[in-house]
């Protein structure tokens, strides 16, 4: 299984909504991840416009094995994996429902044949990308913004399309992009082929965009970490595990990324409306008793102000209240950093988790910990071990975390005669290729061992060092190699750098005090 690059549909969608609000139009909208079920649901609601932002693929019989089904749009299945929806399958869905929107906007590469399916099924207008063209994401977002601005300003679809292309051409030139990108869009007109007289859309009422979709009740989760890289496969494995099991534990070394993965998982599931009542996130870091964990879960379960005040200090009443609040709710409870309460109060903690799973049949629990929860009668614990990042993702994380730009010559020093611009380096810049053409991890990355926290700490140190200096200092710190040596070395250097900064600050303050004491103005 290989991850597919994500389409930045959120940014594209936000730009569309922003422009609707900028021109003060009252438009009701909803959005959903592209699954067959969501697609059918959207069509059943009879939308005026259907906008698809995602990937399109040219049908190649040797890879897809479907010679007569046309090209594909990439939807998702229930586990977040790619589901290729062919033109033939798309037409069957449209024909079975008998409802087609006035306008279909297909914002994906290779979408011409898909656009033809929508037009054949009855859509009056279809905006798509020409048959064999790939398209820059930035250009797609600009065109989408321009088109909807014109469309909701009381223009016809055809006029909006022409205005959007004209504006796009000037923006492409201003931003230094390839001018040919503006020629990749196409407007397909429905009907029998007779002379097309495009009607104006009419007057859209003043107001603002209104979201009419469903938001899960429990949706207060921490923001996803910046630069979340290299964990797409792990993310989808966890989606499958939590779909099939009620108790999942993500295990791994300190700093390996357990919290980052579970935050990303929570965001991923909420975007897809799974589970229906949402996700409750609780951090157990520093909690040393089951009562403390129960207290955090209780507050995250959204008790009323009156309930919270009445049992503020009565822990024995909080677990029954949690059971009452979550009764018949389809919820995932994420318990992050569980090693502290497990070390201090394991037996009572396991009894509490057993009670939750028994009394709340729709509840699922995902924990993160450096150790397994342990035997839990009646419920099997599924353990997912999180390992270090692969070499490619490790260097990508380093590059994203460094406060400054890494210079080409810094790479050249570590790669020897291998130039930064050679074809081999361009194809895979995170490996050094030996004479035997065998991939060997970068020297610096060998020390950091793909450990995300070690890499993040090392990246901050590169602000005042070059790559070679950092490699040498880390190498000297890794005296006794073990599975935690990369994190220990990065921490040691970071603490040393912090100590020097504090000494410098203290000296500056001492000098300032001396100056104040002997100043003639005091």
N, C-alpha and C positions, 0 to 999 in steps of 0.2 A: 504494500500500500504506500503510495506517494502522495504528499499533500499538493493540492492545486492552489495556485496563487489566488489570493482573495481579491475580489472586485471591491473597490472602495465605494460601495453603494450608499453607505451612510452619508458620506460627504456629498455625493451627488444628490441624494434625496434632501438633505438639509439645505442645499443651494436652491433647489426648486421651491421648497416651502418658504425660504427666506424671501425669494423674489415675489411669491404670491402675497406675502405680508407687506413687502415694500410697495406694491401697487394697490394694496388695500382691497383685496377681493375675498369674499366669503366663499370659501371652498371647503367642503368636507372631504376628508381623506383618511385612508388607513394604509398600513404597510404590513407586509408579512414576508417571511423567508419563503423562497420559491420551492414549495413542495406541490405535488399533485393535488393533495387535499386543499391546501390554501388557494391554489389556482382555481379549483372548482368553486370554492366558497366565494372568491372575489367575483367570478362571473355571475354567480347566482344573485349577487347584490345589485346587478345591473349598473355597473359604473359607466360614466361617460368616457373616461380615459383609463386605459390600462397601461402602466409603465413597467417595463421589465429591465432591470439593470443587472447584468451578470455576464457569464461567458457563453459564447457560441462556438461550436466546433464544426469543421468541415468533415463530412462523412467519408472516412477512408475504410473501405471494405476489409483491408487486411488487419485493421486495429479494432473496428467496431463490429464487423461481420454482418452488417445489415445493408444490403446493396440497394434496396428500393424504398428506403424509408426517409430519404432526404437528410439534410443536415440536422444538427442537434442544438438544443438549448440545454445548459447544465442546471438542473434543479438539484435538490437534496432529497435523500431518503430520511427515514426516521432517526437514523444514527448519525446524520451529518455527512454521510458519504455522498459522492457525486452520483446523481441519477440522470442519465442522458435521455432527454425527451425528444424523440424524433419528430419531424414534420408530420408524419403519418399519425403518430400517437396524439399530437396536438390537434390535428384536424378531427379525430374521432371524439375528443373531449368537447370541442366547440360544437360539432354537429349534434352530439347527444344532449347538450344543454339548450341549444337553440337561441343563445343570447350572445350578441357581439357588441362590443363598445363602439362608440363613434370614432374614437382615435386609439390606435395602438402604437406605443413608442417602444421600440425594441433597442435598448442601448447595450449592444454586445457586438463583438466581431462576427463576421460571417453570418449575418442575420437576414440576408436577402431572401433566401428560400423560406425561412420562418415567416417573414413578412408576407410572402406570397400566400402562405397558408391562411393567415388572418384575413387577407383580402378576399381570397376565394370563399372563406366562411361567412363573409358579409360585412366586414369592417369597411367603413367608408374611406378612411385614411390610415396609412401605416407608414411611420417613419422608421427607417432601418439603415443598415450599413451594407454597402455593395458586396456582392457574392464572395469575392476572394480577398477582401481587404481586412487588414488588422487596423486597429485604431488606438491612438494614445488615450489613456484614461483622462488626462487633463483636457484634451480636446472634446471628448464626450461630455464632460461635465460643463464645459463652457457652452457647447451647443445646446445642451438640455436647459441650462439656465436661460439662454437667449430665446429659445423657442417658447418656453412657457410664459416668459415675460410678455412676449408679443401676443401669444394666444389668449391670455386672460385680459389683454387690453382691448378686447372686443374685435379682434381681427378674425378673419377666416383662417382655417388651417393652412391653406395654400399661401396666404399672405404672411402668416406667422413663420412658415417654413422659409420663404424667400427672405424675410427680414432677419431671421436667425442666421442664415448663411452669410448675408452681407456683413452683419456684425461680427460673426466668427472670423471672417477673413481678415478684418482689421485687427482683431485681438490676437490672432495667430502671428501676424507680422510684428505687432508691438512686443510680443513675448519671445520673439526669435525662434518660433517653432516652424516646422516644415509646412510651407504653404499648401502642399498637395493634400494635407490632412483635411482641408475644408471640402475637398471634392469626393469624400468617401461616403457621404450621406445620400440617402435616396428617399423620395416620397412616392409611395405607391397609392394609386387612386382606385377605389372600388367601383363597382358597377359593371355595365356591359361593354364599356369601351366607347360609348357615345361621348359627345362633347360634355366636358365636366364644368358645371357652373357651381363653384364653391360658395356656399352660403356663409354669411357672417354668424358667429356664434351667439350673437345677441348680447344683451347687457348683463354682465355678471354683477350681482349685488355687492355693495361696499361692505367691508368687514375684514376678517382675517381668516387664515387657515385654521380649521378645527379638526383635531384628531378624534375619530369616532370608533377606533379600535378598542380592544379590551386590554387593560393593563393588569397584570397579576397583583393581588392584594399585598403579598410580601415581595417587595422589589428593592428593598434598601440594602444594597450590597456595596462593598468598597470598590472604588475605581480600579480598573485594570492597570497593572504596572506599565510604565513606559518601556518601549522597546522589548515587547514580549516576542521572542524569536525562538525558533527551533523546537517548538513543542506541539506542532499541529497534529502529528501522529498520536502523541500521548493524549492530547485533548480528545480526539475522536475515540480512542480506546476507552477513556473514562466515560464518555457519553454512552458507549455501548454497555459498559459495566454497570453504571447506575440505572440504566434502563432495564437490565436483567436481574439486578440484585437490590436488596434493601439495606445492606450494610457494606460499605466500601471504605477501605483505608488506603490512603496514599502514603507510602513510606519512602524515606530517603535520608541522606545525610543532612546536617544543618546547612542551610544556605543553598541547597540543591535546586530550589524552586517550587517546593510543594505549595506554598501559599500563592505564588504567582499563577500556578496551573489551576488551582481551585477557583481563584478569582476569575480567571479567563473562562473556566467552565461555567461558572454561575452566570456570567454575562452572555455566553453562548446560548445557554438554555433559556434564559429570560427572553432573549431576542426571538426565540422560537415558541414562546408561550408554553414552555415545558418546565416544570409541571404546571397544571392549570392555576393553582393558587399561589405559586411563586416559590421563592427560596429564602430561607432564614440563615444568615451568616453570623457566626459567633466566634470570636477569638478567645481561646483559652490560655493564651500566653500569660504566665505569671499566676494563674489560678491554682491553688494548692488543695482544694477540697471539692467534693461533689456539690456541696451547697452553693459554692461560688459559681460553678458551672450552671446549676439550675437557675440561679439568680439571673445570669446573663441570658439564658435561653428564654426565661420568663419575660424579661424586658424586650427582647427582640420579637416576641410573639404578639406584641402590640396590645397589652392590656389597656382597659380604659383608665382614665386618670383616677377615678374613684377606686377601682380594683387595685391599682398600683399603690395608692396611698394606704388602703386598709391593711394590706399584708406586707408593708414595707420591711418589717423585721421578722416575719413569720415564714421561715423557709419550709416548714412542714406543710404549708398551704400552697406553696408555689407550684409544686409538681402537679397536684390535682387541677390547679388553674390552667397550667399549660395544656393538660389533657383536654380540658374543656374548650380552650381557645382553638386548639388544632383539631378538634373532633370533626370528622368527615372532610378534612382539608387534604388536598393532594399537594404535599409540600416536601421539599428536600431540605434537611437540616445539615448545614456544613459546620462542623466543629474543627476549627483550625488550631494547630499547635497544641495537641492533646498530651504531649509527653509530660508536662508539669503535673496535671491532676492524676495522670496514670501512675506516675512515680510516687505520689503522696497518698492516693486514696483509691486504688484500683478496684477493690472489691465493691465498694459502694457505687462507684462510677458505673461499673458494668451492670449492676442491678438497676440503676436508673435508666441506662440505655435499653435494657431488656424490657423494662416497664413501658417506655415510650413506644418501642416497636410492637409490643403486644397490644397495648390499649389503642394505638393509632394505626390501623391496618393500611392506611394510605400514605403513611410517612416513610421516607427513606432517609438514611443517614450517611453522610460522607465525612470521614475524619482525615486529618493529616497528622502524622506523628513520626518520630524517629524509631518507633517500635510498634508492633502489632497491638491491637486492643486486647487480644487474648480470647480464651474460650468464652463464648456467649451462648448459653443453652437455647436451643430451638432455632437459632439464626446463624447461618454460616457467614463468616467474615471473608470477603473477597479483598485480597491484598494486591495493590498495584505498586511495584517498585519503580521509583523515579531515578534515573541514572544521569550521569553528566551529559552535557551537550555534545553533539558530534563536532568535529573540527571545523566544519564550514560554518555552523551556527555559532560556535564559540568566537570565531574571529569577527563575524558579523555583529555579535553583541559587543565585543571590545570596541569596534569602530564606532558603533552608535553611542557608547557610553563615554568615549574620550572627549574631554572638554574642548580639545583643539583638533585641527585637521592633522592626520598622520601623513607625513610627507613620503613621497615615492622613494627617496634615497634611504629612508629608515627601513623600508621593506627590502631594498636592494642589499643593505648590509647583512641582513639575516638570510637572504636567499642566495647570496654569493653572486654568481654570474647570471642567474636567472633574472631577466629584466621584468619590471612591473608590467610592461606593455606587450610582452610576448604572447602568442596565441595560447600557450599552455596556461600562463598565469591568468589571462583573461577568462579562460574557461573555468578555472578553479583556482582562485588566488589564495586559497587557504592551505595549500599543500605545497611542499617542496618535492620536485620530482628528481629522483636519482638517475644515474646512468642506466640502471636497469628498468627505468620507467615505473618504479614502484612509489606509491604515494606515501609520504612520511609527514607527520604533523609538523607544523612550524615549531621552531625551538621554544619560543616564548609560550606557545599554546601547549606544548608538552608539559611545561611546569604548571601551568594553570589547570591543566587536566579537564577542561570543559566544565569546571565548577562555576556556576553563574555568579555566586557571591564573590568568589575570588577574582573573577574577571572584572566585575564591577568595581571592586576596590583597586585593582591594578590599573584600570582605565583612568580613575581619578588621579593616580600617581603620575600618569603620563603628561599631566599638565605642566610639570616642571622637569621632566626627563624625556629623553628620546627612547625609542624602542630597545636599542642595544643596552643602554644604561639600566633600564628596568629589568631586562632579561638577566643581566649580570647580578644585580642586587637580589632578585628573587632566587637565582641559582645558589647564591651564597647562603640564603636563608633556609633552603631545603636541605638540611643536613641529614635528617632521618626520614626518608621518604615513606609515606603511608597514605591511606585514602583521604586523609584530611590535610596533607602537607601543603597543598596549593592554597587552601584557605588560611592555614596558619602563617604561611609566608606572606601572603597579601596583608593579613591583619598586622603582622609584625612591622612591616614597612609602613603601613598606614598609621599605626600608633606612634612609630618613630617620627613620622612627618608631623603628626599632631603635636607631639612633645616639643619639637623644634619650633613650631608655630607659637605654642604657648610661651616658650622661653623668650621668643622674639617679642611677643606682645607684652610680657612682663617687663622686659628691659626697656621697651619704649615708654611704658607707663612710669617706670622709675625715673627715666630721664625727664619726662614731663613734670613729675612731682618736684624734681630738683630745680628745674627751670622756674616753676611757680614759686618755690621757696626763696630763690635768690633774685627774683625779678624786682627791679626798682619800683614797679607799679604796685607791689604788695607790701 
